[in-house]
Amino acid sequence: MKRKRLFHLAGGLMTAALVGALSLWSAAGAAEVHFVVRDVGEKRAVWVPQEVVLHRSTEMDDGIAFVLENPTDRTHAFAAYGLFEEITGAQGDVLTKPLRVNVTSEDTVRVRISTAQFERRTDDAIEEFPFFCPLHKGDAHLGGTIRVVP
């Protein structure tokens, strides 16, 4: 009986260690920004956090990934004008397209964000990119801002 309990405890610790290691690991070392959509009253929703600051000098070295989580009971989308998603083409080439991703109910999507447009910047300009749910614009979906600073 004691041996069985010890075996289950060891299995539980190994599982916890594996889950912890996997949660810290991200593909290609990309910095991850997590967004979660929340319903806030009837026909209103918001992606949180509503403000994100990314630093060109540090966070974009290994790439950026957005993790979009939708725990609600309806499909939402995440769009950020001026930002681009990186996708791998049929021949393995990297393509970009404007960032607009549908996230179905109770799903999580990981999206690689293109940093090419920021690599050429050498000035101290701050860029702002609004984000929102384009599926529910008429439903007063509250938007947010992504700021890219030097």
C-alpha positions in Angstrom: 0.0 0.0 0.0 2.8 2.4 1.0 4.7 1.5 -2.2 1.7 2.1 -4.4 1.2 5.6 -2.8 4.9 6.4 -3.4 4.6 5.3 -7.0 1.5 7.6 -7.6 3.3 10.5 -5.9 6.4 10.0 -8.1 4.2 9.8 -11.2 2.4 13.0 -10.2 5.7 14.8 -9.6 7.0 13.8 -13.0 3.8 14.9 -14.7 4.0 18.3 -12.9 7.6 18.7 -13.9 6.8 17.9 -17.5 3.8 20.3 -17.6 6.0 23.0 -16.0 8.8 22.5 -18.5 6.4 22.6 -21.5 4.7 25.7 -20.3 8.1 27.5 -20.1 9.2 26.3 -23.6 8.1 28.1 -26.7 8.9 27.3 -30.3 12.0 29.0 -31.6 12.4 31.0 -28.4 9.7 33.5 -29.5 8.4 35.9 -26.9 4.7 35.1 -26.2 1.9 37.5 -25.5 -1.2 36.0 -24.2 -4.7 37.4 -25.0 -8.0 36.1 -23.6 -11.4 37.2 -24.8 -13.9 38.0 -22.1 -17.7 38.6 -22.5 -18.6 41.7 -20.5 -22.3 41.9 -20.6 -24.8 41.3 -23.4 -23.2 41.6 -26.8 -20.0 43.0 -25.4 -16.6 41.5 -25.3 -13.0 42.5 -24.8 -9.6 41.0 -25.5 -7.4 41.3 -22.4 -4.9 42.7 -21.7 -6.1 45.8 -23.5 -2.7 47.4 -23.7 0.6 45.6 -24.6 4.0 47.1 -24.9 6.7 45.4 -27.0 10.3 46.5 -27.1 12.0 46.4 -30.5 15.5 46.2 -28.9 14.9 43.1 -26.8 11.6 41.2 -27.4 11.8 40.8 -31.1 15.2 39.1 -31.4 13.7 35.6 -31.4 10.3 36.5 -32.8 6.9 37.2 -31.3 3.9 34.9 -30.9 0.4 35.7 -29.8 -1.5 33.1 -27.9 -5.2 33.8 -28.3 -7.6 32.1 -25.9 -11.4 32.0 -26.2 -13.2 30.5 -23.2 -16.5 32.0 -24.3 -19.4 30.2 -26.0 -19.2 32.1 -29.3 -16.5 32.5 -31.9 -14.4 35.7 -31.8 -11.7 37.0 -34.0 -8.5 38.9 -33.3 -7.3 41.6 -35.7 -4.6 44.1 -35.4 -4.2 46.6 -38.3 -0.6 47.0 -39.4 0.6 43.7 -37.9 1.2 40.6 -40.0 1.0 36.9 -39.3 3.8 34.7 -40.5 2.7 31.4 -42.2 4.7 28.7 -43.9 3.9 28.2 -47.5 3.6 24.9 -49.4 7.3 24.9 -50.4 8.5 25.9 -46.9 8.8 29.6 -47.7 7.6 32.1 -45.1 4.7 34.3 -46.1 3.0 37.1 -44.4 -0.6 38.2 -44.3 -2.5 40.8 -42.4 -3.2 39.7 -38.8 -6.8 38.5 -38.5 -7.4 35.2 -36.8 -10.7 33.4 -35.9 -10.8 31.7 -32.5 -13.7 29.3 -32.1 -15.5 28.8 -28.8 -13.3 27.2 -26.1 -10.2 27.1 -28.3 -6.6 28.5 -28.1 -4.7 29.5 -31.2 -0.9 30.4 -31.3 0.0 32.8 -34.1 3.6 33.8 -35.2 3.9 37.6 -35.7 6.2 38.9 -38.4 8.9 41.2 -37.0 10.4 42.1 -40.4 8.9 45.5 -40.5 10.5 46.4 -37.2 14.0 45.1 -38.0 14.7 47.9 -40.4 13.7 50.6 -37.9 16.5 52.6 -36.3 14.7 55.6 -35.0 13.0 56.1 -31.6 9.5 56.3 -33.0 6.7 54.6 -31.0 4.2 52.7 -33.2 0.7 51.9 -32.2 -1.5 49.1 -33.6 -5.2 48.9 -32.6 -6.7 45.4 -32.1 -10.3 44.2 -31.7 -12.8 41.6 -32.7 -13.9 42.3 -36.3 -16.8 39.8 -36.0 -18.5 41.8 -33.3 -17.7 45.5 -34.2 -21.4 46.3 -34.0 -21.7 44.5 -30.6 -19.5 47.1 -28.9 -16.4 44.9 -28.8 -13.9 46.9 -26.9 -10.6 47.2 -28.6 -7.0 47.7 -27.3 -3.6 48.8 -28.4 -0.3 47.2 -29.0 2.6 49.7 -28.7 6.0 48.9 -30.2 8.7 51.0 -28.5 12.5 51.3 -29.2 
